[in-house]
Amino acid sequence: MEPQARSRRGAANRRRPIGSPPVLQRDLAVYIEGLTAEMRTMAHAADLNSLAYFLEMARLEASIQAQRLARSAGE
């Protein structure tokens, strides 16, 4: 993995293709929240309960981060 990709701050912006618009951290957190919710549903349906639990924890963390970033942006 490239050193830049390991950084937690702004990694999504640094790895974007040239000419593409920047990705806001809040938007990315909301997107991850949705993805993990879908994967959690799939894991439950496949009776993968431990995996579903961890996906729910990731979903909750993404939600918390999105809310925090929205508050700091004054939204």
LUMRO-834583 format. One record per residue (C-alpha): residue number from 1; residue in three letters; x, y, z. Coordinates in steps of 0.05 Angstrom, whole numbers, plus 5000, padded with zeros to 4 digits. Each point is the difference from the previous one (the first is absolute). Example, Ala and Ser with C-alpha at 12.3 -4.5 7.8 and 13.67 -1.06 7.14 Angstrom:
+-------+------+------+------+------+
: lumlo : voro :    u :    v :    w :
+-------+------+------+------+------+
:     1 :  ALA : 5246 : 4910 : 5156 :
:     2 :  SER : 5027 : 5069 : 4987 :
+-------+------+------+------+------+
This chain:
+-------+------+------+------+------+
: lumlo : voro :    u :    v :    w :
+-------+------+------+------+------+
:     1 :  MET : 5000 : 5000 : 5000 :
:     2 :  GLU : 5025 : 5070 : 4983 :
:     3 :  PRO : 5020 : 5043 : 5060 :
:     4 :  GLN : 4947 : 5052 : 4980 :
:     5 :  ALA : 4945 : 4947 : 4999 :
:     6 :  ARG : 5015 : 4983 : 5073 :
:     7 :  SER : 4985 : 5070 : 5025 :
:     8 :  ARG : 4932 : 5005 : 5032 :
:     9 :  ARG : 4989 : 5073 : 4983 :
:    10 :  GLY : 4982 : 5016 : 4929 :
:    11 :  ALA : 5020 : 4933 : 4970 :
:    12 :  ALA : 4937 : 5000 : 4957 :
:    13 :  ASN : 5019 : 5067 : 4970 :
:    14 :  ARG : 5073 : 4982 : 4985 :
:    15 :  ARG : 4983 : 4935 : 4964 :
:    16 :  ARG : 4946 : 5029 : 4955 :
:    17 :  PRO : 5010 : 5001 : 4925 :
:    18 :  ILE : 5027 : 5065 : 4970 :
:    19 :  GLY : 4943 : 5047 : 4982 :
:    20 :  SER : 4948 : 4968 : 5046 :
:    21 :  PRO : 4967 : 5042 : 5053 :
:    22 :  PRO : 5025 : 4993 : 5072 :
:    23 :  VAL : 4963 : 4952 : 5045 :
:    24 :  LEU : 4977 : 5031 : 5065 :
:    25 :  GLN : 5014 : 4958 : 5062 :
:    26 :  ARG : 4927 : 5007 : 5021 :
:    27 :  ASP : 4975 : 4975 : 4933 :
:    28 :  LEU : 5047 : 4941 : 5003 :
:    29 :  ALA : 4977 : 4983 : 5071 :
:    30 :  VAL : 4927 : 5002 : 4978 :
:    31 :  TYR : 5017 : 4955 : 4941 :
:    32 :  ILE : 5036 : 4950 : 5044 :
:    33 :  GLU : 4941 : 5001 : 5048 :
:    34 :  GLY : 4954 : 4978 : 4944 :
:    35 :  LEU : 5048 : 4947 : 4974 :
:    36 :  THR : 5010 : 4969 : 5068 :
:    37 :  ALA : 4925 : 5000 : 5013 :
:    38 :  GLU : 4989 : 4960 : 4935 :
:    39 :  MET : 5056 : 4952 : 5017 :
:    40 :  ARG : 4973 : 4990 : 5070 :
:    41 :  THR : 4932 : 4981 : 4971 :
:    42 :  MET : 5035 : 4950 : 4953 :
:    43 :  ALA : 5040 : 4971 : 5058 :
:    44 :  HIS : 4937 : 4991 : 5042 :
:    45 :  ALA : 4964 : 4966 : 4942 :
:    46 :  ALA : 5059 : 4952 : 4993 :
:    47 :  ASP : 4999 : 4986 : 5075 :
:    48 :  LEU : 5069 : 5032 : 5009 :
:    49 :  ASN : 4981 : 5033 : 5065 :
:    50 :  SER : 5070 : 5018 : 5025 :
:    51 :  LEU : 5016 : 5033 : 4934 :
:    52 :  ALA : 4932 : 5036 : 5002 :
:    53 :  TYR : 5018 : 5026 : 5070 :
:    54 :  PHE : 5067 : 5029 : 4977 :
:    55 :  LEU : 4968 : 5031 : 4939 :
:    56 :  GLU : 4948 : 5033 : 5045 :
:    57 :  MET : 5057 : 5028 : 5043 :
:    58 :  ALA : 5033 : 5028 : 4937 :
:    59 :  ARG : 4933 : 5029 : 4978 :
:    60 :  LEU : 4990 : 5034 : 5067 :
:    61 :  GLU : 5071 : 5029 : 4999 :
:    62 :  ALA : 4989 : 5027 : 4929 :
:    63 :  SER : 4935 : 5032 : 5023 :
:    64 :  ILE : 5034 : 5032 : 5060 :
:    65 :  GLN : 5056 : 5027 : 4956 :
:    66 :  ALA : 4950 : 5028 : 4949 :
:    67 :  GLN : 4961 : 5035 : 5055 :
:    68 :  ARG : 5064 : 5028 : 5032 :
:    69 :  LEU : 5025 : 5026 : 4933 :
:    70 :  ALA : 4931 : 5031 : 4984 :
:    71 :  ARG : 5001 : 5036 : 5068 :
:    72 :  SER : 5071 : 5026 : 4989 :
:    73 :  ALA : 4979 : 5026 : 4932 :
:    74 :  GLY : 4941 : 5037 : 5031 :
:    75 :  GLU : 4947 : 4958 : 4967 :
+-------+------+------+------+------+
